[in-house]
Amino acid sequence: MSAKPLRIDFVSDIACPWCAVGLSALEQALARSADAVQASVHLQPFELNPQMPPGGQDVGEHLAAKYGSTPEQQTQIRDTIRQRGAEAGFAFHPEGRGRIYNTFDGHRLLHWAGLQGEAQQRALKRELLAAYHGRAEAIESHDVLQRAAEAAGLDGAAARAVLDSGQYADEVRAAEQTWLQAGIHSVPSVVVNQRYLISGGQPAEVFEQALRKIAQEA
């Protein structure tokens, strides 16, 4: 049986720890199901905190204000996420993210990387997630974003030109609205063939099972 081509839209935000888990687990699932699935993965923008001002906000204060969570609950959730990340092959920073930042410039850079190719975009996404969730770097910083682009094998000077120019802002906002209007209000959301939705940072086994089933039906 030949592998079935599938389109996967991975809707996510750099600021979302479950998106780091989800992308790592999805990539594991794609490797395991390569005999049945030939996937093209398109990273789509979503902002959890589009109004976040420069400088960001302490993550503990942010989570308490947004979700009403206590420090104890936050520690428990962080431990759970760290464990799930380890299972998916993603290493979270032991003390967490530190601050929540605006991610719009990161999404602009990801849009630019996507114009270079699918592999380049995914490489940049992995570097951005590692910079923020793995090393607790300020993901709003153009220096951090440029270094992530370079680490992903992209042209650092070209990346900086995109960041400094404000380029692709309209394209990112349009894409965000498209997914909101499609009913996506939480991330990660994995949309297969623009028809099937897999929600959340699922384990690799769940993604694999779903992708194999969808490939059979395609």
C-alpha positions, 0 to 999 in steps of 0.5 A, a space after each residue: 500500500 502506497 502512502 497517502 498524501 495528507 495536508 496538515 495545518 498545525 495551528 499554534 502559538 509560540 507562547 503555548 507550551 502544549 504547542 511545543 509538545 504537540 509539534 514534537 509528538 506530531 513529528 514523531 507520529 509522522 515518522 512512525 506512519 511514513 509507510 501510510 502517510 505522506 504529509 505536508 505540514 503547514 504552520 498556521 499562526 494563532 496568538 494567545 495574547 495579541 494585546 501583550 505589550 512590549 516587555 511582556 508579563 510575569 508568567 505567574 501573574 499572567 496565568 493567575 489573572 487569565 485562568 485564576 490558577 494558584 502558584 501550586 496549580 501552576 507548578 503542577 501543570 508545569 511538571 505535567 507539561 515537562 513530563 509530556 515534553 520529555 515523552 515527545 522529545 522536547 526539553 522544557 526549561 526547568 524553571 519555566 518560561 519566566 515571562 509571557 511575550 507578544 509573538 506577532 513578530 515571530 509569526 511574521 518570521 514564520 510566514 517568511 520562512 514558509 515562503 522558503 519551504 516547508 522544511 525551513 518553516 518547521 526548522 524555524 518553528 522548532 528553534 523558536 519553541 526551543 528558544 522560548 520554552 527550552 531556554 526562557 529567552 525573550 521571544 519578542 526580541 528581534 535578536 532572539 528571533 534572528 538567532 533562531 532563524 540562523 540556527 534553523 539554517 536561514 539567512 540571518 540578514 534577510 530575517 532581520 530585514 523582515 523583522 525590522 520592516 514589519 513585512 508580512 503583518 497583513 498576511 499573518 493577520 489575515 491567516 489568524 482571522 481565517 482560522 478564528 472564523 473556522 472555529 479554532 479558538 484553542 491551540 494546538 489544533 491540527 487540521 487534516 485535509 481541511 476537514 478533520 480536527 485533532 485538538 490539543 497536544 496529544 501523545 504521538 500514539 494518538 496522532 499516529 492512530 488518527 493519521 492512519 485512519 484518515 489516510 485509509 479514508 482518504 
